[in-house]
């Protein structure tokens, strides 16, 4: 790159930092409410037929049903789903079936490949038609919306021993990959959580700004309307003029200096005989999950006969989908206080490194700990109230 090109690049970068380009979402007013209890609609979502296409990201169009006062999201190759909640900071949306039968939607075609959404995790389930009155046992769930008076539809993960038991007693309807987590059992309505990674507006949402497109065309996004407690605008403009112009001159001088250094380096390199180079490659260390010392340090809980936990509505493990039984040992993630079977969460954290429910990343401890240090840092087990 020549010296004039360096000067031009530095100047454009400096001016862009001082005078950021406005976002086009200023032309996108807040979407009207679709009804009581419906979530707020803002970027990357938009209300079709109410807001312009530049108010939302492709694939995030919502439809307001005035009769039922519900928001509907159309997912290609999956169909229409009601939107129960949108978490813009976590970039998660909770969708349900308009017919209150998610089990039937999972049993049918449920393909998210053509959409910007993906599940937090998936579990392979077997669906069985049981004509006999078979009682529920560990690892099995009844799809109530699919069951009738003369037969019952049961679900169980394919990796559980209950799958082989149901295979011998009932007729297999099919195996399906079911997304999770759910707000209730898969066959009892409720909603399923889906997440999106693009566009990434998490830092803007956490800062209290407004996310939107940077221009009237293209898909580049930015953040505006950030809360400010600084000096008045007149003082800011005075500082920009007083510091900006000398700063630009300094950048020009630095550009000329480095440009001459680069030119001298190129000339000197052309006069030196090539020497053999020794390239030492280093393997990148990629850590997918947590280390053993961190996992073992998490507190454990021994359930009593009442199976009561400090947190309500945590009566089952969201990893293996089994209800907690008395005298079982559970483990808690301290950062979010979510409970799981000790074997389930140990295996999960070794691979994933994030909470299965809230996707928070527990703090990683990469220090080598001695056995005595580990035993002293581990939490003492206690019994839940009976």
C-alpha positions as CSV (number, residue, x, y, z in Angstrom):
1,X,0.0,0.0,0.0
2,X,1.4,3.4,-1.0
3,X,1.8,6.4,1.3
4,X,-1.2,8.3,-0.2
5,X,-3.4,5.2,0.2
6,X,-2.3,4.9,3.9
7,X,-3.1,8.6,4.5
8,X,-6.5,8.2,2.9
9,X,-7.4,5.0,4.9
10,X,-6.4,6.6,8.2
11,X,-8.4,9.7,7.4
12,X,-11.6,7.8,6.5
13,X,-11.2,5.6,9.6
14,X,-10.8,8.6,11.9
15,X,-13.7,10.5,10.4
16,X,-15.9,7.4,10.7
17,X,-15.1,7.1,14.4
18,X,-15.9,10.8,15.0
19,X,-18.9,11.1,12.8
20,X,-20.6,7.7,12.8
21,X,-23.1,7.1,10.0
22,X,-26.7,7.2,11.1
23,X,-28.7,3.9,11.1
24,X,-31.8,3.6,8.9
25,X,-33.8,2.3,11.8
26,X,-34.6,5.9,12.6
27,X,-37.3,5.5,9.9
28,X,-38.7,2.5,11.7
29,X,-41.2,3.4,14.4
30,X,-42.0,1.1,17.2
31,X,-44.4,-1.7,15.9
32,X,-47.9,-1.5,17.4
33,X,-48.8,-4.1,19.9
34,X,-50.6,-7.2,18.5
35,X,-52.6,-7.8,21.7
36,X,-52.3,-8.0,25.5
37,X,-49.3,-10.1,26.5
38,X,-47.7,-10.3,23.1
39,X,-43.9,-9.5,23.0
40,X,-42.5,-6.2,21.7
41,X,-41.5,-6.3,18.0
42,X,-38.2,-4.6,17.1
43,X,-35.1,-5.3,15.0
44,X,-34.3,-8.0,13.8
45,X,-38.0,-8.8,13.8
46,X,-40.6,-6.7,11.9
47,X,-44.4,-6.7,11.4
48,X,-45.2,-7.7,7.9
49,X,-47.6,-5.3,6.1
50,X,-47.0,-2.7,8.9
51,X,-43.3,-1.9,8.7
52,X,-41.0,-1.6,5.8
53,X,-38.6,-4.4,4.8
54,X,-35.6,-2.4,6.1
55,X,-37.0,-2.5,9.6
56,X,-36.2,-6.2,10.0
57,X,-33.6,-8.8,9.0
58,X,-34.5,-11.3,6.3
59,X,-36.2,-14.4,7.8
60,X,-37.6,-12.5,10.8
61,X,-41.0,-11.4,9.5
62,X,-43.9,-11.6,11.9
63,X,-47.7,-11.6,11.2
64,X,-50.2,-10.2,13.6
65,X,-53.5,-12.1,13.8
66,X,-56.0,-9.5,14.9
67,X,-58.7,-12.1,15.6
68,X,-56.6,-14.2,18.0
69,X,-54.3,-11.3,19.0
70,X,-51.2,-13.5,18.5
71,X,-47.9,-13.1,16.7
72,X,-47.1,-15.7,14.0
73,X,-43.6,-16.6,12.7
74,X,-43.4,-18.6,9.5
75,X,-40.4,-21.0,9.4
76,X,-39.6,-22.4,6.0
77,X,-40.0,-26.2,5.8
78,X,-41.6,-26.1,9.3
79,X,-44.7,-24.0,9.0
80,X,-46.4,-21.3,11.2
81,X,-45.7,-21.0,14.9
82,X,-47.1,-18.6,17.5
83,X,-44.5,-16.4,19.2
84,X,-44.9,-16.5,23.0
85,X,-41.8,-14.6,24.0
86,X,-38.7,-12.9,22.5
87,X,-35.5,-12.4,24.5
88,X,-33.4,-9.9,22.5
89,X,-30.4,-10.0,24.8
90,X,-30.1,-13.8,24.7
91,X,-31.3,-13.8,21.0
92,X,-33.9,-16.4,21.8
93,X,-37.5,-16.8,20.7
94,X,-40.1,-19.1,22.3
95,X,-42.5,-20.5,19.7
96,X,-45.5,-22.8,20.1
97,X,-48.0,-24.7,18.0
98,X,-51.3,-22.8,17.2
99,X,-53.0,-26.1,17.7
100,X,-51.3,-26.7,21.1
101,X,-49.6,-29.9,19.9
102,X,-45.9,-29.5,19.5
103,X,-45.5,-33.3,19.5
104,X,-47.5,-33.5,16.3
105,X,-45.3,-30.8,14.7
106,X,-42.1,-32.7,15.7
107,X,-43.5,-35.9,14.4
108,X,-44.2,-34.2,11.0
109,X,-41.6,-32.3,9.0
110,X,-39.6,-29.9,11.3
111,X,-36.6,-28.6,9.4
112,X,-34.8,-25.4,10.4
113,X,-32.1,-25.5,7.8
114,X,-33.7,-22.8,5.6
115,X,-34.2,-20.4,8.5
116,X,-31.9,-18.3,10.7
117,X,-33.0,-20.2,13.8
118,X,-31.6,-23.3,15.5
119,X,-32.4,-25.2,18.7
120,X,-30.3,-24.9,21.8
121,X,-30.0,-28.7,21.7
122,X,-31.8,-31.7,20.2
123,X,-32.8,-35.1,21.6
124,X,-33.7,-38.1,19.4
125,X,-37.1,-39.4,20.5
126,X,-39.1,-42.5,19.5
127,X,-42.8,-42.1,19.1
128,X,-44.9,-45.3,20.0
129,X,-48.6,-46.1,19.5
130,X,-49.6,-48.2,22.6
131,X,-53.0,-49.7,22.3
132,X,-52.8,-51.2,25.8
133,X,-53.0,-49.2,29.0
134,X,-49.2,-49.1,29.7
135,X,-48.3,-47.0,32.8
136,X,-45.6,-44.3,32.5
137,X,-42.2,-45.3,33.8
138,X,-38.9,-43.5,34.0
139,X,-37.9,-41.8,30.7
140,X,-41.3,-42.0,29.0
141,X,-43.7,-39.2,28.3
142,X,-47.3,-39.2,27.1
143,X,-48.1,-37.1,24.0
144,X,-51.6,-36.2,25.3
145,X,-52.6,-34.2,22.2
146,X,-51.9,-37.3,20.0
147,X,-53.6,-39.9,22.4
148,X,-57.2,-41.0,22.2
149,X,-59.5,-43.1,24.2
150,X,-58.5,-46.4,22.6
151,X,-54.7,-45.8,22.3
152,X,-51.9,-43.8,23.9
153,X,-48.9,-42.2,22.2
154,X,-45.8,-42.4,24.3
155,X,-42.4,-40.8,23.7
156,X,-39.0,-41.8,24.9
157,X,-35.4,-40.9,24.0
158,X,-33.8,-43.5,21.7
159,X,-30.8,-43.9,24.0
160,X,-32.8,-44.9,27.0
161,X,-33.6,-48.5,28.1
162,X,-37.3,-47.5,28.0
163,X,-37.0,-47.4,24.1
164,X,-36.4,-51.2,24.0
165,X,-39.2,-51.8,26.4
166,X,-41.7,-49.8,24.4
167,X,-40.5,-51.4,21.2
168,X,-41.6,-54.8,22.6
169,X,-44.9,-53.5,23.9
170,X,-46.1,-50.9,21.3
171,X,-45.9,-50.0,17.6
172,X,-43.1,-47.6,16.6
173,X,-44.5,-44.6,14.7
174,X,-41.2,-43.1,14.0
175,X,-37.9,-41.6,15.4
176,X,-37.5,-37.8,15.3
177,X,-34.9,-35.3,16.4
178,X,-36.8,-33.0,18.8
179,X,-35.4,-29.5,19.6
180,X,-35.2,-28.4,23.2
181,X,-35.6,-27.1,25.9
182,X,-39.4,-26.8,26.4
183,X,-41.5,-24.9,28.8
184,X,-43.6,-28.0,29.4
185,X,-43.7,-31.7,28.2
186,X,-43.4,-32.0,24.4
187,X,-46.9,-33.5,24.0
188,X,-48.7,-30.9,26.2
189,X,-48.5,-27.7,24.2
190,X,-46.2,-25.1,25.7
191,X,-43.4,-23.7,23.6
192,X,-39.9,-24.6,22.4
193,X,-36.9,-22.2,22.5
194,X,-35.0,-21.4,19.3
195,X,-32.0,-19.1,19.1
196,X,-30.4,-17.1,16.3
197,X,-26.7,-16.0,15.8
198,X,-27.1,-13.6,12.9
199,X,-27.6,-10.7,13.1
200,X,-25.7,-10.4,16.3
201,X,-27.2,-7.5,18.3
202,X,-26.4,-8.8,21.8
203,X,-23.8,-6.2,22.7
204,X,-26.0,-3.4,21.5
205,X,-29.0,-4.7,23.5
206,X,-26.9,-5.0,26.6
207,X,-25.8,-1.4,26.2
208,X,-29.3,-0.2,25.8
209,X,-28.9,0.9,22.2
210,X,-31.0,0.3,19.1
211,X,-29.8,-2.2,16.6
212,X,-30.5,-1.7,12.9
213,X,-29.1,-1.6,9.4
214,X,-26.1,0.8,8.7
215,X,-27.5,1.9,5.3
216,X,-30.5,1.7,3.0
217,X,-29.0,-1.3,1.3
218,X,-27.0,-4.3,2.3
219,X,-27.0,-6.4,5.6
220,X,-24.4,-4.6,7.6
221,X,-25.8,-3.7,11.1
222,X,-24.8,-1.2,13.8
223,X,-25.9,0.3,17.1
224,X,-27.3,3.7,17.7
225,X,-29.3,5.7,20.4
226,X,-26.9,4.6,23.1
227,X,-27.6,6.2,26.5
228,X,-25.1,9.0,27.2
229,X,-24.3,10.8,30.4
230,X,-21.4,12.8,29.0
231,X,-20.9,16.6,28.4
232,X,-23.2,18.7,26.2
233,X,-23.1,18.3,22.4
234,X,-21.5,21.8,22.0
235,X,-18.5,20.8,24.1
236,X,-18.2,17.5,22.2
237,X,-18.1,19.3,18.9
238,X,-15.5,21.7,20.3
239,X,-13.3,18.8,21.4
240,X,-13.7,17.1,18.0
241,X,-12.6,20.3,16.2
242,X,-9.8,21.0,18.7
243,X,-8.4,17.5,18.8
244,X,-9.6,16.1,15.5
245,X,-7.7,18.4,13.2
246,X,-4.4,17.9,15.0
247,X,-5.1,14.2,15.2
248,X,-5.6,14.0,11.4
249,X,-2.4,15.8,10.8
250,X,-0.6,13.4,13.2
251,X,-2.1,10.5,11.3
252,X,-0.9,11.9,8.0
253,X,2.6,12.3,9.5
254,X,2.6,8.8,10.8
255,X,1.4,7.5,7.5
256,X,4.3,9.2,5.7
257,X,6.8,7.9,8.2
258,X,5.6,4.3,8.1
259,X,5.3,4.5,4.3
260,X,9.0,5.5,4.0
261,X,9.9,2.7,6.4
262,X,8.0,0.2,4.4
263,X,9.7,1.4,1.2
264,X,13.2,1.1,2.8
265,X,12.4,-2.3,4.1
266,X,11.3,-3.5,0.7
267,X,14.5,-2.2,-0.9
268,X,16.7,-3.8,1.8
269,X,14.9,-7.1,1.5
270,X,15.6,-7.3,-2.3
271,X,19.3,-7.0,-1.7
272,X,19.6,-9.8,0.9
273,X,20.1,-13.4,-0.2
274,X,17.3,-15.7,0.7
275,X,18.0,-17.7,3.9
276,X,16.2,-20.9,4.9
277,X,13.3,-20.2,7.2
278,X,12.4,-22.4,10.1
279,X,8.7,-22.3,10.7
280,X,7.6,-23.5,14.1
281,X,3.9,-24.2,14.1
282,X,1.9,-24.2,17.3
283,X,-1.3,-26.1,17.7
284,X,-4.2,-23.9,18.7
285,X,-5.7,-24.9,21.9
286,X,-9.5,-25.1,21.6
287,X,-11.4,-25.8,24.7
288,X,-14.9,-26.9,24.1
289,X,-16.0,-27.7,27.7
290,X,-14.9,-27.1,31.3
291,X,-12.0,-28.8,32.9
292,X,-12.5,-31.6,35.5
293,X,-11.5,-29.4,38.5
294,X,-14.1,-26.8,37.7
295,X,-16.8,-29.4,37.2
296,X,-16.0,-31.2,40.4
297,X,-16.1,-28.0,42.4
298,X,-19.8,-27.3,41.7
299,X,-22.1,-27.9,44.7
300,X,-24.1,-31.1,45.0
301,X,-27.5,-31.7,46.6
302,X,-29.0,-34.9,48.0
303,X,-32.8,-34.9,47.5
304,X,-35.1,-35.7,50.4
305,X,-38.4,-37.6,50.2
306,X,-40.3,-34.5,49.2
307,X,-38.0,-33.8,46.2
308,X,-38.3,-30.0,47.0
309,X,-35.6,-27.7,45.5
310,X,-34.8,-24.1,46.3
311,X,-35.8,-23.1,42.7
312,X,-39.5,-23.8,41.7
313,X,-40.5,-25.7,38.6
314,X,-37.2,-27.6,38.5
315,X,-38.6,-31.1,39.1
316,X,-36.9,-32.7,36.2
317,X,-33.5,-32.8,34.6
318,X,-33.6,-31.0,31.2
319,X,-30.8,-33.1,29.8
320,X,-32.2,-36.6,30.3
321,X,-35.8,-35.4,30.7
322,X,-36.4,-37.6,33.8
323,X,-38.1,-36.5,36.9
324,X,-35.9,-36.3,40.1
325,X,-36.4,-39.1,42.5
326,X,-35.8,-39.1,46.3
327,X,-32.2,-39.8,47.4
328,X,-30.8,-38.7,44.0
329,X,-27.7,-36.5,44.0
330,X,-28.0,-33.3,41.9
331,X,-25.4,-30.8,40.9
332,X,-25.9,-27.0,40.7
333,X,-24.3,-24.5,38.3
334,X,-23.5,-21.6,40.8
335,X,-23.7,-18.9,38.2
336,X,-27.3,-19.5,37.3
337,X,-28.5,-21.9,40.1
338,X,-29.9,-24.5,37.7
339,X,-30.1,-28.2,38.9
340,X,-29.3,-31.4,37.0
341,X,-28.5,-35.0,37.5
342,X,-24.8,-35.1,38.5
343,X,-23.9,-37.6,35.8
344,X,-25.8,-35.7,33.1
345,X,-24.4,-32.3,33.8
346,X,-20.8,-33.6,34.3
347,X,-20.9,-35.2,30.8
348,X,-22.6,-32.1,29.4
349,X,-20.1,-29.6,30.8
350,X,-17.1,-31.7,29.6
351,X,-18.4,-31.2,26.0
352,X,-20.5,-28.0,25.9
353,X,-19.2,-25.8,28.7
354,X,-22.5,-23.8,28.9
355,X,-25.7,-24.2,31.0
356,X,-28.2,-26.3,29.0
357,X,-31.1,-24.0,30.1
358,X,-29.8,-20.4,30.0
359,X,-26.7,-20.8,27.8
360,X,-24.5,-18.9,30.3
361,X,-20.9,-19.9,30.3
362,X,-19.7,-20.9,33.8
363,X,-16.4,-19.6,34.9
364,X,-13.5,-21.8,33.7
365,X,-10.6,-22.6,36.0
366,X,-7.5,-23.6,33.9
367,X,-5.1,-23.6,36.9
368,X,-3.6,-27.0,37.7
369,X,-5.0,-27.9,41.2
370,X,-3.6,-30.4,43.6
371,X,-5.9,-33.1,45.0
372,X,-5.8,-31.3,48.4
373,X,-6.8,-28.0,46.9
374,X,-9.6,-29.6,44.9
375,X,-11.0,-31.3,48.0
376,X,-10.9,-28.1,50.0
377,X,-12.6,-26.0,47.2
378,X,-15.4,-28.5,46.5
379,X,-18.8,-27.7,47.9
380,X,-20.1,-29.8,50.7
381,X,-23.1,-32.0,49.8
382,X,-26.4,-31.3,51.7
383,X,-29.8,-32.8,51.8
384,X,-32.8,-31.0,50.4
385,X,-35.7,-30.5,52.9
386,X,-38.0,-33.5,53.2
